[in-house]
Amino acid sequence: MLGHRVAVVLLKAFRPNTLAAWAVAPEPGPGGWRQPFWAHAHHPEAGAQLADTAGCDPLAVSLIRRHQEPSRLSQSGAAEDQLLAALQAADDDN
């Protein structure tokens, strides 16, 4: 939902500790007001598990799992890091 996404962006900018605390708290029940914020924090791992279960390539699973990590290319320019940077750039264009 757009409203929740806007709230996540604002919380990241102005109250990152609050957003982080909601992310590490136990998963709220369905329909709970914290559910969208908890889901936002945990969706990379959930998506990676679904992709793995579906038989996706391990590299794709890893990229899904890491897509919200801060972008930092290694000195060696590892291929996975380059792909991650490209994925994040494409995601940021949306």
C-alpha positions as CSV (number, residue, x, y, z in Angstrom):
1,M,0.0,0.0,0.0
2,L,1.3,3.4,-0.9
3,G,0.6,4.9,2.5
4,H,2.7,2.3,4.2
5,R,5.6,2.8,1.8
6,V,5.5,6.6,2.3
7,A,5.5,6.0,6.1
8,V,8.5,3.7,5.8
9,V,10.4,6.3,3.8
10,L,9.6,9.0,6.3
11,L,10.5,6.8,9.2
12,K,13.8,5.9,7.6
13,A,14.6,9.6,7.2
14,F,13.3,11.0,10.5
15,R,12.9,8.1,13.0
16,P,15.2,5.2,11.9
17,N,15.5,3.9,15.4
18,T,11.7,3.5,15.6
19,L,11.6,1.6,12.3
20,A,14.5,-0.6,13.4
21,A,12.8,-1.4,16.7
22,W,9.6,-2.4,15.0
23,A,11.6,-4.7,12.7
24,V,13.2,-6.7,15.5
25,A,10.1,-7.0,17.6
26,P,8.1,-10.2,17.3
27,E,6.0,-10.5,14.1
28,P,2.6,-8.8,14.7
29,G,-0.6,-10.6,14.0
30,P,-2.4,-10.2,10.7
31,G,-4.0,-6.8,10.4
32,G,-1.9,-5.4,13.2
33,W,-0.8,-1.8,12.6
34,R,2.9,-2.8,12.7
35,Q,2.5,-5.6,10.2
36,P,3.4,-3.5,7.1
37,F,6.6,-2.2,8.8
38,W,7.6,-5.6,10.0
39,A,7.0,-7.1,6.6
40,H,9.0,-4.4,4.9
41,A,12.0,-5.3,7.1
42,H,11.7,-9.0,6.6
43,H,10.6,-9.3,3.0
44,P,14.1,-9.9,1.5
45,E,14.5,-13.1,3.5
46,A,10.9,-14.2,2.9
47,G,11.3,-13.6,-0.8
48,A,14.6,-15.5,-0.9
49,Q,13.1,-18.4,0.9
50,L,10.2,-18.5,-1.6
51,A,12.6,-18.3,-4.5
52,D,14.8,-21.1,-3.1
53,T,11.7,-23.3,-2.5
54,A,10.7,-22.6,-6.1
55,G,14.1,-23.8,-7.4
56,C,15.6,-20.5,-8.4
57,D,19.3,-20.3,-9.1
58,P,21.3,-19.8,-5.8
59,L,22.7,-16.5,-7.2
60,A,19.2,-15.2,-7.7
61,V,18.3,-16.3,-4.2
62,S,21.3,-14.5,-2.8
63,L,20.5,-11.3,-4.7
64,I,16.9,-11.4,-3.5
65,R,18.1,-11.9,0.1
66,R,20.6,-9.0,-0.2
67,H,18.7,-6.5,-2.2
68,Q,18.1,-4.1,0.7
69,E,21.7,-4.1,2.0
70,P,23.7,-0.9,1.6
71,S,25.4,-1.0,-1.7
72,R,29.2,-1.5,-1.4
73,L,31.2,-2.8,-4.2
74,S,34.1,-4.9,-3.0
75,Q,37.6,-4.0,-4.1
76,S,37.7,-7.1,-6.2
77,G,34.5,-6.0,-8.0
78,A,33.0,-9.4,-7.3
79,A,30.4,-10.4,-9.9
80,E,27.6,-10.8,-7.3
81,D,28.3,-7.4,-5.9
82,Q,28.1,-5.9,-9.4
83,L,24.8,-7.6,-10.0
84,L,23.5,-6.5,-6.7
85,A,24.4,-2.9,-7.5
86,A,22.7,-3.2,-10.9
87,L,19.6,-4.7,-9.2
88,Q,19.5,-1.9,-6.6
89,A,19.9,0.8,-9.3
90,A,17.0,-0.7,-11.2
91,D,14.9,-0.9,-8.1
92,D,15.6,2.7,-7.2
93,D,14.4,3.8,-10.6
94,N,10.8,2.6,-9.7
